[in-house]
Amino acid sequence: MTRTRTHRRWISPVVAAVSILALAASLAAVAGAAGAAGASGTAATEKAKAGKPKKVESGTATLESADDPKLSGTVTFTQLADAVRVVVDVSGVDKPGQHGIHLHENGKCDHDPAGKHYTSAGGHFNPTAAQHACREATAHHAGDFGNIEIKPDGSGHLTVVTAMLSLGGPNSPIGKAVILHTGEDDCKTQPTGNSGGRLACGVVEAAGGGGH
C-alpha cells in the first residue's frame, strides 16, 4: 500500500509538468500564428501602397532655345483644388514685346530634317477639339496660355490659372512640351494664332520623377 501511494505521488508532479509544457507550447503556437498573420497583413498593406500611383502635385518644364542660347526659363504647373496654376519665368530673350506661349501635345523638343525648330512637339494640346483663342475666351485650346510680355531686359513673367488642365488624368501637362514663340499670338488665326517660329521648348516633368 505504501509503495502504491508513493508511486502515485511521483506521477502527479510529472503529469502537472507535462500539462504546463503542453499549454505553453500551445500558447506559443497561437502567438506565432498571430504574429505571422500581422506580418502578412502589414506586408500586404505595404505592397498595396507601393502599387498605388503616386499623386502628382506639381511639374516643371525647363525652357531652352536653339536660336537664342542665352535664353533660359522655367514653367511650373501646380495642382490647386479644381484648377492648375501655371507660372512662367524667362530671361535672356533677345526680342522684347509679346510672345505667344502654349502647351503642345507631344513631349519632344527635336528639330525636323530641314532644321525647323521643335516641330516634334506637334500642335497645341487640345483634348476638347476647340478653336484656338487666347485664355480669356470662353472656348480655347487647353494649351492656350496667350502671350507673355518680354521686357527690354529680356525677362518676362506670366501667371495663368486654368481649369482645363489637371495634373492627374488625360488633361495632365506632364510629359508634354511648352513652346515659347518668336512672335505675338493674335488669338484668332487658326490653329496657332500666327505666333511665328518656335523660339524655346521644354518638356514638363513631374516633381520627384512621378508619373502622369
Phi and psi in degrees as a GROMACS rama.xvg file:
@    title "Ramachandran Plot"
@    xaxis  label "Phi"
@    yaxis  label "Psi"
@TYPE xy
-61.7333  -38.6562  THR-2
-65.9539  -40.3863  ARG-3
-63.831  -43.0842  THR-4
-64.6803  -39.2636  ARG-5
-63.5118  -41.0616  THR-6
-61.8489  -41.3686  HIS-7
-67.0501  -38.7111  ARG-8
-64.9491  -30.0338  ARG-9
-75.2569  -35.0766  TRP-10
-71.1235  -40.1974  ILE-11
-55.5632  -48.6724  SER-12
-61.8104  -36.7563  PRO-13
-63.2948  -46.557  VAL-14
-59.9847  -42.4298  VAL-15
-62.8326  -43.0042  ALA-16
-64.0062  -43.1241  ALA-17
-61.9192  -41.6459  VAL-18
-62.2594  -41.6267  SER-19
-64.9026  -42.8263  ILE-20
-62.8239  -40.5223  LEU-21
-64.3259  -41.4627  ALA-22
-64.7237  -41.7333  LEU-23
-62.7688  -41.4042  ALA-24
-64.2399  -39.7372  ALA-25
-63.8261  -44.5696  SER-26
-63.6663  -38.6944  LEU-27
-64.6449  -39.5373  ALA-28
-64.5235  -42.0743  ALA-29
-63.423  -44.2864  VAL-30
-62.7677  -40.9957  ALA-31
-63.6938  -41.3099  GLY-32
-63.821  -41.7524  ALA-33
-64.0096  -41.5324  ALA-34
-64.1699  -41.055  GLY-35
-64.2301  -40.7683  ALA-36
-64.0407  -40.9767  ALA-37
-63.6708  -43.7172  GLY-38
-63.9345  -39.9255  ALA-39
-63.5589  -42.3819  SER-40
-64.4167  -40.9027  GLY-41
-64.021  -43.0425  THR-42
-62.3319  -41.2636  ALA-43
-64.3752  -40.0381  ALA-44
-64.3947  -44.901  THR-45
-63.648  -38.7292  GLU-46
-64.4186  -40.6379  LYS-47
-63.9452  -40.4972  ALA-48
-64.4884  -41.7522  LYS-49
-64.9796  -33.6259  ALA-50
-79.7436  -14.0305  GLY-51
-80.3604  128.529  LYS-52
-59.4112  138.353  PRO-53
-71.9942  133.048  LYS-54
-71.3841  128.569  LYS-55
-90.8348  124.416  VAL-56
-104.339  -21.1922  GLU-57
-158.325  163.031  SER-58
-152.623  158.782  GLY-59
-140.88  139.073  THR-60
-113.898  135.451  ALA-61
-103.531  117.5  THR-62
-83.3194  136.522  LEU-63
-136.314  152.367  GLU-64
-128.079  133.907  SER-65
-78.9346  -34.4795  ALA-66
-83.6151  -24.3736  ASP-67
-132.367  74.9677  ASP-68
-57.8642  -25.3325  PRO-69
-82.1203  -6.87866  LYS-70
-69.6001  137.499  LEU-71
-144.933  158.384  SER-72
-176.587  161.629  GLY-73
-132.195  146.301  THR-74
-127.676  115.763  VAL-75
-107.952  142.375  THR-76
-119.841  123.049  PHE-77
-124.204  127.979  THR-78
-73.8425  126.105  GLN-79
-103.355  -172.422  LEU-80
-59.1133  -46.9188  ALA-81
-139.192  24.5618  ASP-82
-159.639  178.407  ALA-83
-124.911  132.932  VAL-84
-95.0908  127.979  ARG-85
-112.585  124.242  VAL-86
-122.539  123.676  VAL-87
-113.485  129.532  VAL-88
-133.378  123.884  ASP-89
-131.678  159.078  VAL-90
-149.966  162.419  SER-91
76.3167  20.0162  GLY-92
-83.8179  127.603  VAL-93
-66.5541  -41.0308  ASP-94
-102.159  113.958  LYS-95
-73.5705  167.052  PRO-96
114.907  -165.156  GLY-97
-84.5278  133.974  GLN-98
-131.028  128.882  HIS-99
-65.9728  143.877  GLY-100
-141.204  131.28  ILE-101
-142.998  155.899  HIS-102
-91.7691  125.991  LEU-103
-104.303  163.913  HIS-104
-74.9905  -24.2104  GLU-105
-113.29  146.769  ASN-106
-93.4272  55.3918  GLY-107
-135.99  139.99  LYS-108
-122.851  55.1691  CYS-109
-105.619  163.051  ASP-110
-102.002  156.16  HIS-111
-82.5883  168.812  ASP-112
-56.8966  -27.087  PRO-113
-81.3788  -5.47201  ALA-114
95.6658  4.42584  GLY-115
-71.5048  132.512  LYS-116
-77.8482  136.576  HIS-117
57.7836  30.7334  TYR-118
-66.3344  -23.3344  THR-119
-64.8399  -16.9662  SER-120
-71.2534  -12.9335  ALA-121
70.9953  -159.698  GLY-122
-85.5863  -176.469  GLY-123
-62.9289  145.639  HIS-124
-66.8173  119.404  PHE-125
-146.675  66.6213  ASN-126
-66.8104  -18.7314  PRO-127
-96.9876  3.71522  THR-128
55.4798  41.3987  ALA-129
-86.7014  169.119  ALA-130
-78.3575  152.105  GLN-131
-70.0186  140.152  HIS-132
-163.545  175.032  ALA-133
-85.2428  168.392  CYS-134
-65.1005  -18.9863  ARG-135
-75.2462  -18.2247  GLU-136
-71.8651  153.659  ALA-137
-62.1417  -42.2061  THR-138
-120.901  133.595  ALA-139
-166.356  170.695  HIS-140
-63.0504  147.1  HIS-141
-61.7436  -24.6584  ALA-142
-92.7511  5.68205  GLY-143
-83.0496  105.865  ASP-144
-101.86  -0.676784  PHE-145
81.5  -134.314  GLY-146
-121.845  150.417  ASN-147
-113.504  133.921  ILE-148
-87.8765  122.168  GLU-149
-96.0767  125.279  ILE-150
-77.1198  166.874  LYS-151
-56.9042  -25.2377  PRO-152
-83.5467  3.56631  ASP-153
88.5639  4.70531  GLY-154
-102.638  158.381  SER-155
-156.642  151.511  GLY-156
-139.954  139.398  HIS-157
-147.673  136.026  LEU-158
-123.641  129.538  THR-159
-130.045  136.526  VAL-160
-117.071  121.426  VAL-161
-131.889  134.907  THR-162
-88.0845  0.543432  ALA-163
-86.3772  -5.04041  MET-164
-120.564  155.567  LEU-165
-149.281  142.157  SER-166
-79.3209  3.28971  LEU-167
-130.085  142.941  GLY-168
93.3346  -169.84  GLY-169
-68.8717  -18.5031  PRO-170
-97.7335  22.3695  ASN-171
-77.464  139.612  SER-172
-80.0644  -11.3412  PRO-173
-61.0194  129.879  ILE-174
85.593  6.05392  GLY-175
-111.836  166.768  LYS-176
-105.172  142.307  ALA-177
-100.211  131.871  VAL-178
-118.08  128.351  ILE-179
-99.7963  127.978  LEU-180
-96.9257  164.846  HIS-181
-77.4817  -21.8428  THR-182
-129.457  -176.679  GLY-183
-83.145  138.88  GLU-184
-77.7477  120.602  ASP-185
-83.4656  -2.14801  ASP-186
68.2888  11.8557  CYS-187
-140.924  -33.3457  LYS-188
-67.1426  132.022  THR-189
-95.2131  140.998  GLN-190
-103.944  10.1942  PRO-191
-122.562  -2.44642  THR-192
79.8272  14.3435  GLY-193
52.7733  45.3772  ASN-194
-84.624  1.32193  SER-195
82.7862  -162.713  GLY-196
-69.8889  173.763  GLY-197
-97.0286  106.384  ARG-198
-81.8337  -41.0046  LEU-199
-145.281  157.43  ALA-200
-148.394  147.568  CYS-201
-156.675  141.991  GLY-202
-94.7265  135.234  VAL-203
-77.3849  124.347  VAL-204
-118.508  141.508  GLU-205
-68.3716  143.336  ALA-206
-62.1126  131.644  ALA-207
78.3432  7.56757  GLY-208
77.7578  19.2948  GLY-209
-69.4851  172.391  GLY-210
-90.9589  -161.894  GLY-211
